[in-house]
Amino acid sequence: MPRYFLEVAYKGTAYSGFQVQQNANTVQAETEKALAVLYRQKINLTGASRTDAGVHALQNFFHFDLDLPVEKKQLYNLNALLPYDIAALNIYKAGPQSHCRFDAVSREYRYYIYQEKNPFLSDRAYYFPYQPDFDALQKAAAIVMEYNDFTSFSKRNTQVKTFLCNILRSEWKKENGCLVYTVAANRFLRGMVRGLTGTMLKVGRGLVTAAEFRNIIQSDDCTKADFSAPAHALFLTAIIYKDHLSPA
């Protein structure tokens, strides 16, 4: 049966995460509902990257199998069925063994912080009314690149078999009045980006030294990391695949 990749973007404010859950509305549930109406049959989606409740995405993917004609022009109809805060961006043809999660070679997240009151950023960035040392933030971001075991930055009650992640990029930038932390890796753990961000902000304020930040990473103890950075400021911005995706 033919397989397709569906590229989506969404504002996560109203959702209890990306993946289907019992008694909770999710991005996957709404997308499956819209596809079922469009193609007049139940379609089971597999997601590429599971974002937490309240987290947004500029790019995420599902894959699904369907023995019906699937064309890019159907995106208009699909978007008409989807809620206002979920957008179908593209549909791609894929091989029958292609997997949107396991075939991804990297994922990129960005965390946005603003320091002066701004009503237009309140639901998309973290209001942090302090002046962290930017050089200290950059030094902490560089330290992240030196490690691959991030047990300390994974929330409890996770079912992963390994806490190893290959970090490909870790840096802070000043962008359009915001402090932005960008991190890319082959995979991420539950709560990892928010844990890194919250802990690095402590480094920036001088509450944690660079040496102590290293100790937190090496401790393999999530109680030492700061997971207080809110979800609404986090965006999944890109998922990269080794093979080029061909539009339907």
N, CA and C of each residue as an Amber inpcrd file, in Angstrom:
protein
   744
   0.8390000  -1.1910000   0.0000000   0.0000000   0.0000000   0.0000000
   0.8830000   1.2530000   0.0000000   0.5540000   2.2530000  -0.7910000
   1.3720000   3.4690000  -0.8470000   1.4610000   4.1680000   0.5090000
   2.6160000   4.7490000   0.7730000   2.8420000   5.4810000   2.0260000
   3.1360000   6.9510000   1.7150000   2.6530000   7.8160000   2.5870000
   2.8230000   9.2520000   2.4000000   3.3070000   9.9070000   3.6910000
   4.0990000  10.9610000   3.5290000   4.4980000  11.8160000   4.6440000
   3.6520000  13.0860000   4.5820000   3.0780000  13.4690000   5.6980000
   2.2970000  14.6990000   5.7930000   3.0550000  15.6890000   6.6710000
   3.4150000  16.8340000   6.1110000   4.1280000  17.8800000   6.8420000
   3.1100000  18.8430000   7.4550000   3.2550000  19.1190000   8.7380000
   2.3000000  19.9800000   9.4270000   3.0240000  21.0360000  10.2590000
   2.2890000  22.1050000  10.5710000   2.7200000  23.1120000  11.5390000
   1.5360000  23.3620000  12.4570000   1.8200000  23.7410000  13.7010000
   0.7030000  23.9570000  14.6250000   1.1060000  24.8410000  15.7970000
   0.1060000  25.4840000  16.3410000   0.2460000  26.2110000  17.5960000
  -0.2800000  25.2790000  18.6800000   0.5720000  24.9190000  19.6130000
   0.2280000  23.8520000  20.5510000  -0.5570000  24.2650000  21.7750000
  -0.9260000  25.5250000  21.8780000  -1.5560000  26.0540000  23.0900000
  -2.7620000  25.2420000  23.5470000  -3.6130000  24.8500000  22.6180000
  -4.8800000  24.2050000  22.9660000  -4.7800000  22.6910000  23.0830000
  -3.5830000  22.1280000  22.9030000  -3.4650000  20.6750000  22.8070000
  -2.6390000  20.0620000  23.9270000  -2.9980000  18.8370000  24.2640000
  -2.2920000  18.0940000  25.3170000  -1.1240000  17.3180000  24.7240000
  -0.4760000  17.9330000  23.7550000   0.6580000  17.2980000  23.1170000
   0.3690000  16.9060000  21.6870000   1.3120000  16.2030000  21.0940000
   1.2550000  15.8360000  19.6810000   0.5640000  14.5010000  19.4630000
   0.9460000  13.5050000  20.2580000   0.4840000  12.1360000  20.0430000
  -0.8740000  11.8830000  20.6800000  -1.6560000  10.9870000  20.0640000
  -2.9770000  10.6260000  20.5750000  -2.8940000  10.1530000  22.0230000
  -3.8200000  10.6520000  22.8590000  -3.9250000  10.2510000  24.2550000
  -5.3900000  10.0310000  24.5860000  -5.6360000   9.2120000  25.5750000
  -7.0090000   8.9890000  26.0130000  -7.5160000  10.2100000  26.7700000
  -8.7450000  10.6030000  26.4740000  -9.4230000  11.6940000  27.1770000
  -8.6740000  13.0210000  27.0880000  -7.9910000  13.2590000  25.9600000
  -7.2760000  14.5210000  25.7760000  -7.2150000  14.8390000  24.2860000
  -7.3160000  16.1150000  23.9590000  -7.2430000  16.5160000  22.5610000
  -5.7950000  16.7520000  22.1740000  -5.4010000  16.2150000  21.0230000
  -4.0160000  16.3180000  20.5630000  -3.9700000  16.6880000  19.0830000
  -2.8010000  17.0800000  18.6290000  -2.6070000  17.4160000  17.2260000
  -2.8840000  16.1970000  16.3430000  -2.4120000  15.0450000  16.7600000
  -2.6400000  13.8200000  15.9780000  -4.1240000  13.5020000  15.8880000
  -4.8460000  13.6190000  16.9880000  -6.2700000  13.2950000  16.9980000
  -7.0420000  14.1960000  16.0330000  -6.7450000  15.4920000  16.0400000
  -7.4310000  16.4180000  15.1480000  -7.0820000  16.1530000  13.6890000
  -5.8440000  15.7830000  13.4320000  -5.4210000  15.5200000  12.0570000
  -6.0400000  14.2260000  11.5390000  -6.0940000  13.2030000  12.3670000
  -6.7450000  11.9490000  11.9710000  -8.2340000  12.1710000  11.6960000
  -8.8510000  13.0150000  12.5090000 -10.2740000  13.3070000  12.3200000
 -10.5050000  13.9810000  10.9570000  -9.6570000  14.9490000  10.6050000
  -9.8010000  15.6500000   9.3320000  -9.5360000  14.7260000   8.1500000
  -8.5280000  13.8810000   8.2560000  -8.2210000  12.9390000   7.1740000
  -9.3440000  11.9320000   6.9720000  -9.9660000  11.5080000   8.0630000
 -11.0660000  10.5520000   7.9630000 -12.2430000  11.1360000   7.1840000
 -12.4850000  12.4260000   7.3700000 -13.5560000  13.0920000   6.6160000
 -13.1500000  13.2380000   5.1530000 -11.9010000  13.6400000   4.9220000
 -11.4420000  13.8790000   3.5540000 -11.4370000  12.6030000   2.7300000
 -10.9440000  11.5070000   3.2950000 -10.8060000  10.2630000   2.5350000
 -11.8850000   9.2260000   2.8580000 -12.7950000   9.5880000   3.7440000
 -13.9660000   8.7510000   4.0780000 -13.5830000   7.3680000   4.5940000
 -12.5090000   7.3420000   5.3640000 -12.1070000   6.1160000   6.0490000
 -11.1440000   6.4660000   7.1810000 -11.0480000   5.5920000   8.1580000
 -10.1490000   5.8290000   9.2790000  -8.7060000   5.7170000   8.8160000
  -7.8870000   6.7030000   9.1980000  -6.4720000   6.7030000   8.8420000
  -5.6520000   6.8260000  10.1140000  -4.7660000   5.8750000  10.3150000
  -3.8930000   5.8900000  11.4910000  -2.5720000   6.5720000  11.1510000
  -2.2360000   7.5770000  11.9210000  -1.0210000   8.3390000  11.6890000
   0.1020000   7.9000000  12.6220000   1.3270000   7.9660000  12.1310000
   2.5310000   7.7930000  12.9390000   3.2810000   9.1100000  12.9280000
   3.6650000   9.5970000  14.1080000   4.2970000  10.9040000  14.2070000
   5.8110000  10.8400000  14.2090000   6.4320000  11.9340000  13.7570000
   7.8890000  11.9990000  13.6810000   8.5160000  12.4190000  15.0020000
   7.9140000  13.3910000  15.6820000   8.5120000  13.9160000  16.9090000
   7.3990000  14.3090000  17.8700000   7.4230000  13.7480000  19.0670000
   6.3530000  13.9660000  20.0350000   6.6030000  15.2360000  20.8440000
   5.9210000  16.2970000  20.5170000   6.0370000  17.5200000  21.3030000
   5.0820000  17.4590000  22.4940000   5.4850000  18.0950000  23.6020000
   4.6830000  18.0890000  24.8210000   3.5130000  19.0550000  24.7210000
   2.6460000  19.0050000  25.7100000   1.4980000  19.9030000  25.7840000
   1.9640000  21.3520000  25.7220000   1.3370000  22.1340000  24.8510000
   1.6290000  23.5540000  24.7550000   2.7800000  23.9260000  23.8530000
   3.5580000  22.9490000  23.3900000   4.7060000  23.2180000  22.5240000
   4.2190000  23.3750000  21.0770000   4.8420000  24.2960000  20.3470000
   4.4590000  24.5850000  18.9720000   5.4130000  23.9050000  17.9850000
   5.0240000  23.8950000  16.7250000   5.9060000  23.3480000  15.6860000
   5.7580000  24.1460000  14.4030000   6.8750000  24.5310000  13.8380000
   6.8900000  25.1010000  12.4980000   6.9790000  23.9910000  11.4650000
   7.4800000  22.8340000  11.9040000   7.5590000  21.6780000  11.0090000
   7.5480000  20.3930000  11.8310000   6.6050000  19.5360000  11.5340000
   6.5810000  18.1860000  12.0740000   5.9780000  17.2970000  10.9910000
   6.0700000  15.9920000  11.1760000   5.6020000  15.0800000  10.1340000
   4.7920000  13.9360000  10.7260000   3.8510000  13.4570000   9.9230000
   3.1840000  12.1760000  10.1230000   3.4620000  11.3220000   8.8930000
   3.3260000  10.0030000   9.0440000   3.2000000   9.1890000   7.8400000
   1.9500000   8.3310000   7.9580000   1.4120000   7.9740000   6.8050000
   0.2030000   7.1410000   6.7640000   0.1760000   6.3600000   5.4610000
  -0.5650000   5.2600000   5.4830000  -0.7380000   4.4030000   4.3070000
  -2.1600000   4.5640000   3.7870000  -2.2780000   4.6980000   2.4670000
  -3.6050000   4.8820000   1.8850000  -3.6100000   4.4000000   0.4440000
  -4.5560000   3.5260000   0.1280000  -4.6740000   2.9790000  -1.2200000
  -5.6990000   3.7740000  -2.0250000  -5.5270000   5.0860000  -2.0180000
  -6.3480000   6.0090000  -2.7890000  -5.4310000   7.0740000  -3.3890000
  -5.8550000   7.7380000  -4.4630000  -5.0240000   8.8110000  -5.0200000
  -4.8290000   9.9390000  -3.9990000  -3.5900000  10.3260000  -3.7880000
  -3.2530000  11.4300000  -2.8830000  -2.4720000  12.4600000  -3.6750000
  -2.9820000  13.6970000  -3.7160000  -2.3560000  14.7520000  -4.4980000
  -2.1980000  16.0110000  -3.6550000  -1.2180000  16.8310000  -4.0200000
  -0.9370000  18.0440000  -3.2680000  -2.1380000  18.9860000  -3.2390000
  -2.9400000  18.9990000  -4.3140000  -4.0780000  19.9100000  -4.3590000
  -5.1100000  19.5920000  -3.2750000  -5.0380000  18.3960000  -2.6960000
  -5.9680000  18.0400000  -1.6210000  -5.6390000  18.7450000  -0.3050000
  -4.4710000  19.4010000  -0.2450000  -4.1150000  20.1480000   0.9610000
  -5.1330000  21.2360000   1.2650000  -5.6830000  21.8490000   0.2140000
  -6.6800000  22.9080000   0.4270000  -7.8850000  22.3610000   1.1810000
  -8.3770000  21.2030000   0.7590000  -9.5270000  20.5910000   1.4170000
  -9.1920000  20.1360000   2.8220000  -7.9840000  19.5950000   2.9940000
  -7.5770000  19.1460000   4.3210000  -7.4790000  20.3220000   5.2860000
  -6.9050000  21.4310000   4.8420000  -6.7920000  22.6000000   5.7080000
  -8.1440000  23.1960000   6.0570000  -9.1120000  23.0450000   5.1620000
 -10.4600000  23.5240000   5.4550000 -11.1110000  22.7120000   6.5750000
 -10.6640000  21.4660000   6.7400000 -11.2170000  20.5850000   7.7630000
 -10.4630000  20.6800000   9.0910000  -9.2020000  21.0780000   9.0330000
  -8.3840000  21.1620000  10.2430000  -8.7320000  22.4080000  11.0560000
  -8.5180000  22.3820000  12.3700000  -8.7160000  23.5770000  13.1940000
  -7.7820000  24.6970000  12.7480000  -8.0930000  25.9230000  13.1680000
  -7.3230000  27.0910000  12.7430000  -5.8620000  27.0300000  13.1740000
  -5.5770000  26.2650000  14.2390000  -4.2260000  26.2540000  14.7920000
  -3.3850000  25.0660000  14.3320000  -3.8600000  24.3360000  13.3310000
  -3.0780000  23.2660000  12.6950000  -3.1150000  23.4890000  11.1890000
  -1.9530000  23.4620000  10.5460000  -1.8710000  23.6490000   9.0940000
  -1.1590000  22.4720000   8.4530000  -1.7500000  21.9450000   7.3910000
  -1.0790000  20.9310000   6.5680000  -0.2570000  21.6700000   5.5230000
   1.0580000  21.4720000   5.5380000   1.9630000  22.2280000   4.6730000
   2.2700000  21.5220000   3.3620000   2.3800000  20.1930000   3.4120000
   2.7290000  19.4620000   2.1950000   2.4720000  17.9770000   2.3890000
   2.3210000  17.2750000   1.2930000   2.1960000  15.8120000   1.2900000
   3.2800000  15.2650000   0.3650000   3.9980000  14.2640000   0.8490000
   5.1080000  13.6920000   0.0860000   4.8870000  12.1980000  -0.1440000
   5.3320000  11.7200000  -1.2990000   5.3650000  10.2900000  -1.5630000
   6.5310000   9.6820000  -0.7850000   6.3470000   8.4780000  -0.2980000
   7.4170000   7.8070000   0.4480000   7.4330000   6.3280000   0.0910000
   8.5710000   5.6960000   0.3090000   8.6690000   4.2650000   0.0770000
   7.8720000   3.5020000   1.1150000   7.4740000   2.2760000   0.8210000
   6.6290000   1.5020000   1.7330000   7.2840000   1.2190000   3.0800000
   8.6020000   1.2650000   3.1520000   9.3110000   1.0270000   4.4120000
   9.7710000   2.3250000   5.0740000   9.4790000   3.4650000   4.4770000
   9.8870000   4.7430000   5.0460000   9.1610000   4.9900000   6.3670000
   9.8430000   5.6340000   7.2890000   9.2710000   5.8880000   8.6130000
   9.6180000   7.3210000   9.0200000   8.6090000   8.1340000   9.2690000
   8.8660000   9.5510000   9.5110000   9.6360000   9.7970000  10.8070000
   9.5460000   8.8800000  11.7530000  10.2890000   9.0370000  13.0020000
  11.7010000   8.4620000  12.9010000  11.8050000   7.2180000  12.5060000
  13.1010000   6.5390000  12.5210000  14.0250000   6.9660000  11.3790000
  13.4640000   7.4990000  10.2950000  14.2890000   7.9370000   9.1670000
  14.8230000   9.3570000   9.3510000  14.3540000  10.0690000  10.3440000
  14.8410000  11.4300000  10.5890000  16.2650000  11.3720000  11.1400000
  17.1450000  12.1990000  10.5890000  18.5340000  12.2070000  11.0470000
  18.7900000  13.3080000  12.0710000  17.9470000  14.3280000  12.0840000
  18.0940000  15.3750000  13.0970000  16.7860000  16.1350000  13.2840000
  16.7000000  16.7680000  14.4510000  15.5690000  17.6290000  14.7950000
  16.1280000  18.9080000  15.4010000  15.4540000  20.0120000  15.1500000
  15.9090000  21.2920000  15.7010000  14.7860000  21.9580000  16.4820000
  15.1320000  22.4570000  17.6660000  14.2010000  23.2210000  18.4940000
  14.7530000  24.6160000  18.7390000  13.8460000  25.5640000  18.9310000
  14.2170000  26.9140000  19.3550000  13.3510000  27.3130000  20.5500000
  14.0150000  27.9510000  21.5090000  13.3070000  28.4430000  22.6950000
  13.4480000  29.9590000  22.7310000  12.3070000  30.6620000  22.8300000
  12.2680000  32.1200000  22.7260000  12.0260000  32.7690000  24.0880000
  12.8180000  33.8040000  24.3680000  12.7410000  34.5260000  25.6410000
  12.6910000  36.0270000  25.3500000  11.7690000  36.7310000  26.0070000
  11.7530000  38.1900000  25.8880000  11.8130000  38.8010000  27.2810000
  12.3910000  39.9940000  27.3650000  12.7140000  40.5750000  28.6670000
  11.9710000  41.8630000  28.9800000  11.2420000  42.3920000  28.0060000
  10.3980000  43.5570000  28.2260000   8.9660000  43.1900000  27.8740000
   8.0320000  43.6570000  28.6730000   6.6300000  43.2840000  28.4960000
   6.1750000  43.5350000  27.0610000   5.5680000  42.5110000  26.4610000
   5.1360000  42.5890000  25.0690000   3.9160000  41.6880000  24.8890000
   2.7230000  42.2690000  24.7270000   1.5100000  41.4380000  24.6220000
   1.4850000  40.5450000  23.3950000   2.3040000  40.8540000  22.3950000
   2.2980000  40.0670000  21.1690000   3.2210000  38.8490000  21.2500000
   3.9680000  38.7430000  22.3440000   4.8550000  37.5960000  22.5370000
   4.4220000  36.7110000  23.7020000   3.4090000  37.1230000  24.4240000
   3.0810000  36.4660000  25.6940000   2.7120000  35.0040000  25.5570000
   2.1900000  34.5860000  24.4010000   1.8050000  33.1860000  24.2260000
   2.7910000  32.4070000  23.3660000   3.9100000  33.0480000  22.9780000
   4.8800000  32.3950000  22.0870000   6.3170000  32.5490000  22.5580000
   6.5130000  33.1590000  23.7210000   7.8580000  33.3290000  24.2590000
   7.7580000  33.4470000  25.7780000   8.8640000  33.2430000  26.4480000
   8.9460000  33.2350000  27.9140000   9.3420000  34.6270000  28.3970000
   8.4660000  35.2580000  29.1880000   8.7860000  36.5630000  29.7530000
   9.7360000  36.3660000  30.9170000  10.9560000  36.8490000  30.7480000
  12.0420000  36.6410000  31.7010000  12.6620000  38.0070000  31.9960000
  12.1470000  38.7190000  33.0090000  12.5380000  40.1180000  33.2350000
  13.8760000  40.2820000  33.9470000  14.8820000  39.5920000  33.4410000
  16.2340000  39.6870000  33.9900000  17.2050000  39.9400000  32.8370000
  18.4360000  40.2460000  33.1790000  19.4610000  40.4880000  32.1700000
  20.5810000  39.4600000  32.3330000  20.3800000  38.2510000  31.8250000
  21.4260000  37.2280000  31.9540000  22.6730000  37.6070000  31.1570000
  23.8010000  37.1390000  31.6210000  25.0740000  37.3560000  30.9550000
  25.0930000  36.5250000  29.6710000  25.0790000  37.2030000  28.5140000
  24.9920000  36.4900000  27.2430000  26.2050000  35.5970000  27.0100000
  27.3910000  36.0750000  27.3730000  28.6020000  35.2640000  27.1950000
  28.5510000  33.9950000  28.0490000  27.9720000  34.1070000  29.2490000
  27.8370000  32.9340000  30.1080000  26.8570000  31.9280000  29.5040000
  25.7910000  32.4350000  28.8880000  24.8350000  31.5530000  28.2070000
  25.5150000  30.8090000  27.0560000  26.3110000  31.5340000  26.2770000
  27.0050000  30.9090000  25.1540000  28.0030000  29.8660000  25.6300000
  28.6780000  30.1470000  26.7330000  29.6370000  29.1820000  27.2710000
  28.9160000  27.9070000  27.7070000  27.7500000  28.0720000  28.3420000
  26.9710000  26.9070000  28.7600000  26.4880000  26.1140000  27.5530000
  26.0560000  26.8270000  26.5050000  25.5960000  26.1480000  25.2840000
  26.7210000  25.3500000  24.6440000  27.9450000  25.8910000  24.6950000
  29.0960000  25.1770000  24.1450000  29.4180000  23.9320000  24.9670000
  29.2310000  24.0200000  26.2840000  29.4630000  22.8550000  27.1460000
  28.5210000  21.7180000  26.7760000  27.2740000  22.0540000  26.4310000
  26.2930000  21.0390000  26.0310000  26.8290000  20.1920000  24.8710000
  27.5440000  20.8250000  23.9590000  28.0750000  20.1320000  22.7850000
  29.0970000  19.0590000  23.1520000  29.6600000  19.1180000  24.3540000
  30.7170000  18.1890000  24.7590000  30.1850000  16.8620000  25.2970000
  28.8540000  16.7670000  25.4660000  28.2760000  15.5860000  26.1190000
  27.2630000  14.8990000  25.2120000  26.9970000  13.6420000  25.5260000
  25.9350000  12.9230000  24.8150000  24.9830000  12.1770000  25.7410000
  25.2550000  12.1480000  27.0370000  24.3380000  11.5280000  27.9970000
  23.5760000  12.6330000  28.7180000  22.2650000  12.6910000  28.4790000
  21.4530000  13.7750000  29.0350000  20.3790000  13.2550000  29.9890000
  20.7600000  12.2530000  30.7720000  19.8610000  11.7200000  31.7910000
  19.3600000  12.8210000  32.7140000  20.2280000  13.7680000  33.0330000
  19.8630000  14.8530000  33.9510000  18.7900000  15.7740000  33.3890000
  18.5830000  15.7280000  32.0780000  17.6230000  16.6350000  31.4460000
  16.4370000  15.8860000  30.8400000  16.1830000  14.7120000  31.3650000
  15.0080000  13.9460000  30.9720000  14.0680000  13.8470000  32.1570000
  12.8190000  14.2080000  31.9420000  11.8470000  14.1020000  33.0230000
  11.6320000  12.6410000  33.3940000  11.1740000  12.4420000  34.5940000
  10.9470000  11.0810000  35.0780000   9.7570000  10.4350000  34.3720000
   9.5800000   9.1400000  34.6180000   8.4690000   8.3790000  34.0420000
   8.5300000   8.3320000  32.5090000   9.7250000   8.2790000  31.9820000
   9.8900000   8.1140000  30.5490000  10.2310000   6.6630000  30.2500000
   9.8740000   6.2000000  29.0540000  10.0550000   4.7890000  28.7110000
  11.2010000   4.5790000  27.7250000  12.0510000   5.5750000  27.5520000
  13.1580000   5.4230000  26.6050000  14.1810000   4.4230000  27.1290000
  14.8770000   3.7780000  26.2070000  15.8750000   2.7730000  26.5720000
  17.2650000   3.3810000  26.7420000  17.4650000   4.5640000  26.1780000
  18.7710000   5.2170000  26.2910000  18.5860000   6.7180000  26.4340000
  19.5110000   7.3470000  27.1390000  19.4810000   8.7930000  27.3350000
  20.5750000   9.4770000  26.5060000  21.1170000   8.7470000  25.5300000
  22.1800000   9.2860000  24.6920000  21.5980000  10.0720000  23.5240000
  22.1130000  11.2780000  23.3200000  21.6990000  12.1440000  22.2260000
  22.9470000  12.7740000  21.6150000  23.0230000  12.7830000  20.3080000
  24.1500000  13.4170000  19.6160000  23.7760000  14.8600000  19.2940000
  24.3790000  15.8040000  20.0130000  24.0690000  17.2130000  19.8240000
  24.8300000  17.7430000  18.6120000  24.1060000  18.3250000  17.6750000
  24.6880000  18.8360000  16.4400000  24.8530000  20.3430000  16.4610000
  24.0570000  21.0140000  17.2790000  24.1130000  22.4770000  17.3680000
  23.5620000  22.8990000  18.7180000  24.2190000  23.8800000  19.3360000
  23.7660000  24.4120000  20.6120000  24.3040000  25.8260000  20.7390000
  23.4180000  26.8070000  20.6250000  23.8810000  28.1950000  20.6690000
  22.7450000  29.1550000  21.0210000  23.1380000  30.2890000  21.5790000
  22.2070000  31.3840000  21.8670000  22.4120000  32.4970000  20.8450000
  21.3110000  33.1680000  20.4980000  21.3720000  34.3190000  19.6090000
  20.4220000  35.3930000  20.1160000  20.6830000  36.6190000  19.6910000
  19.7540000  37.7200000  19.9190000  19.0460000  37.9700000  18.5990000
  17.7060000  37.8670000  18.6310000  16.9510000  37.8840000  17.3770000
  15.6210000  38.6010000  17.5770000  15.4310000  39.7320000  16.8900000
  14.1670000  40.4850000  16.9300000  13.7060000  40.7780000  18.3600000
  14.6420000  41.2120000  19.1840000  14.2960000  41.5780000  20.5490000
  14.1750000  40.4090000  21.5000000  14.4920000  39.2140000  21.0440000
  14.4030000  38.0170000  21.8870000  15.7820000  37.3740000  22.0540000
  15.9320000  36.6690000  23.1650000  17.0280000  35.7310000  23.3180000
  16.5120000  34.3900000  22.8130000  17.2640000  33.7500000  21.9350000
  16.7980000  32.5030000  21.3310000  17.8480000  31.4150000  21.5150000
  17.4360000  30.3220000  22.1290000  18.3210000  29.1600000  22.2390000
  17.9510000  28.1690000  21.1530000  18.9200000  27.8100000  20.3200000
  18.7110000  26.8370000  19.2490000  19.5300000  25.5940000  19.5430000
  18.8750000  24.4410000  19.4670000  19.5730000  23.1830000  19.7020000
  19.0810000  22.1580000  18.6860000  20.0220000  21.4400000  18.0850000
  19.7050000  20.3830000  17.1250000  20.4080000  19.1030000  17.5540000
  19.7330000  17.9790000  17.3560000  20.2850000  16.6810000  17.7470000
  19.5990000  15.5890000  16.9540000  20.1680000  14.4060000  17.0290000
  19.5350000  13.2760000  16.3500000  18.2330000  12.8770000  17.0390000
  18.1340000  13.1370000  18.3580000  16.9290000  12.8230000  19.1170000
  16.9250000  13.6680000  20.3860000  15.7390000  13.7750000  20.9890000
  15.5990000  14.5260000  22.2330000  14.8120000  13.6990000  23.2430000
  15.0560000  13.9830000  24.4940000  14.3570000  13.3280000  25.5880000
  13.1940000  14.1940000  26.0520000  12.3040000  13.5890000  26.8140000
  11.1200000  14.3020000  27.2960000  11.5320000  15.4440000  28.2320000
  11.1980000  16.6680000  27.8480000  11.5160000  17.8300000  28.6610000
  12.9410000  18.3280000  28.5170000  13.7100000  17.7310000  27.6260000
  15.1480000  18.0130000  27.5550000  15.4610000  19.4710000  27.2170000
  14.8150000  20.0250000  26.1960000  15.1520000  21.3860000  25.7800000
  14.7630000  22.3910000  26.8670000  13.6280000  22.2010000  27.4830000
  13.2140000  23.1100000  28.5490000  14.1250000  22.9730000  29.7640000
  14.5870000  21.7560000  30.0400000  15.5210000  21.5550000  31.1470000
  16.8570000  22.2270000  30.8920000  17.3590000  22.0870000  29.6800000
  18.6010000  22.7590000  29.3170000  18.4480000  24.2710000  29.3980000
  17.3520000  24.7780000  28.8470000  17.1360000  26.2250000  28.8270000
  17.0360000  26.7890000  30.2350000  16.1900000  26.1740000  31.0520000
  16.0100000  26.6730000  32.4140000  17.2960000  26.6550000  33.2180000
  18.0950000  25.6110000  33.0440000  19.3460000  25.4930000  33.7920000
  20.3800000  26.4880000  33.2800000  20.4460000  26.6800000  31.9760000
  21.3790000  27.6620000  31.4220000  21.0140000  29.0920000  31.8230000
  19.7220000  29.3670000  31.9680000  19.3250000  30.7010000  32.4220000
  19.8480000  30.9610000  33.8380000  19.9450000  29.9180000  34.6360000
  20.5560000  30.0720000  35.9640000  22.0430000  30.3950000  35.8370000
  22.6950000  29.7750000  34.8550000  24.0980000  30.1030000  34.6030000
  24.2060000  31.5690000  34.1890000  23.3130000  32.0080000  33.3170000
  23.3320000  33.3870000  32.8520000  23.1160000  34.4030000  33.9520000
  22.3770000  34.0250000  34.9850000  22.1250000  34.9340000  36.1080000
  23.1680000  34.7960000  37.2160000  24.1220000  33.9020000  37.0330000
  25.1610000  33.7280000  38.0390000  24.7420000  32.8730000  39.2170000
  23.6160000  32.1840000  39.0860000  23.1310000  31.3240000  40.1690000
  23.7790000  29.9370000  40.1100000  24.2840000  29.5810000  38.9330000
  24.9920000  28.3150000  38.7160000  26.2520000  28.6350000  37.9210000
  27.3930000  28.1450000  38.3440000  28.6300000  28.3750000  37.5970000
  28.7400000  27.3890000  36.4380000  29.6640000  27.6790000  35.5270000
  29.9050000  26.7730000  34.4060000  30.3340000  25.4000000  34.9120000
  31.1620000  25.3820000  35.9650000  31.6110000  24.1050000  36.5350000
  30.4300000  23.3430000  37.1420000  29.5490000  24.0630000  37.8120000
  28.3620000  23.4180000  38.3980000  27.4310000  22.9030000  37.3040000
  27.3490000  23.6310000  36.1860000  26.5360000  23.1740000  35.0590000
  27.0730000  21.8440000  34.5300000  28.3880000  21.7380000  34.4280000
  28.9910000  20.4630000  34.0280000  28.6230000  19.3560000  35.0150000
  28.6870000  19.6830000  36.2940000  28.3730000  18.6830000  37.3230000
  26.9300000  18.2080000  37.2160000  26.0330000  19.1230000  36.8680000
  24.6230000  18.7540000  36.7040000  24.4860000  17.7560000  35.5500000
  25.1530000  18.0380000  34.4310000  25.1000000  17.1300000  33.2790000
  25.6490000  15.7570000  33.6570000  26.7620000  15.7500000  34.3570000
  27.4480000  14.5050000  34.6870000  26.7750000  13.7310000  35.8190000
  25.8870000  14.3720000  36.5600000  25.2880000  13.7400000  37.7430000
  24.2730000  12.6530000  37.3980000  23.6920000  12.7230000  36.1780000
  22.6130000  11.8030000  35.7940000  21.4560000  11.8720000  36.7850000
  21.1770000  13.0780000  37.2620000  20.1410000  13.2930000  38.2830000
  19.2560000  14.4530000  37.8380000  18.0340000  14.1280000  37.4100000
  17.1480000  15.1600000  36.8640000  16.6460000  16.1390000  37.9230000
  16.8000000  15.8120000  39.2010000  16.3480000  16.7320000  40.2510000
  17.2710000  17.9490000  40.3520000  18.4390000  17.8800000  39.7230000
  19.3910000  18.9940000  39.7880000  19.2090000  19.9830000  38.6370000
  18.4460000  19.6030000  37.6160000  18.1900000  20.4950000  36.4810000
  16.9440000  21.3340000  36.7610000  16.8070000  22.4290000  36.0410000
  15.6720000  23.3360000  36.2000000  14.7490000  23.1840000  34.9990000
  13.5640000  22.6240000  35.2280000  12.5930000  22.4030000  34.1500000
  11.4800000  23.4500000  34.1530000  11.7220000  24.5930000  34.7930000
  10.6580000  25.5750000  34.9810000  10.3540000  26.4140000  33.7390000
  11.1980000  26.3650000  32.7240000  10.9320000  27.1330000  31.5040000
   9.6250000  26.6390000  30.8800000   8.6490000  27.5180000  30.6620000
   7.3140000  27.0780000  30.2160000   7.2920000  26.5580000  28.7840000
   6.3080000  25.7070000  28.5050000   6.2190000  25.0350000  27.2040000
   5.8950000  25.9870000  26.0660000   5.1430000  27.0460000  26.3360000
   4.6170000  27.8750000  25.2440000   5.6910000  28.6420000  24.4810000
   6.9320000  28.6550000  24.9910000   8.0070000  29.3710000  24.3110000
   8.8710000  28.4580000  23.4490000   8.5170000  27.1900000  23.3900000
   9.3280000  26.1940000  22.6770000   8.7060000  25.8490000  21.3270000
   9.5550000  25.8510000  20.2940000   9.1280000  25.5170000  18.9400000
  10.0020000  24.3980000  18.3730000   9.3620000  23.3760000  17.8210000
  10.0620000  22.4230000  16.9630000  10.1370000  23.0920000  15.5920000
  11.3440000  23.3830000  15.1160000  11.4790000  24.1920000  13.9100000
  11.8590000  23.4100000  12.6550000  12.4560000  22.2410000  12.8130000
  12.8570000  21.4870000  11.6190000  13.1070000  20.0320000  11.9430000
  12.7630000  19.1780000  10.9840000  13.1200000  17.7570000  11.0090000
  13.8020000  17.4600000   9.6870000  14.9970000  16.8930000   9.7540000
  15.7920000  16.6680000   8.5520000  15.8390000  15.1680000   8.2420000
  15.6430000  14.8330000   6.9840000  15.7320000  13.4480000   6.5200000
  16.9250000  13.3000000   5.5720000  17.5320000  12.1410000   5.6220000
  18.6820000  11.8730000   4.7600000  18.3030000  11.8960000   3.2990000
  17.1770000  11.2750000   2.9610000  16.7290000  11.2140000   1.5830000
  15.7480000  12.3340000   1.2920000  15.8240000  12.8670000   0.0880000
  14.9420000  13.9550000  -0.3340000  13.4990000  13.4590000  -0.4060000
  12.5830000  14.2760000   0.0940000  11.1620000  13.9310000   0.0390000
  10.5670000  14.4150000  -1.2690000   9.8000000  13.5600000  -1.9390000
   9.2150000  13.9050000  -3.2390000   7.7430000  14.2900000  -3.0570000
   7.3530000  15.4960000  -3.4540000   5.9560000  15.9150000  -3.3100000
   4.9870000  14.9720000  -4.0270000   3.8330000  14.7800000  -3.4360000
   2.8150000  13.9200000  -4.0560000   2.2430000  14.6060000  -5.2860000
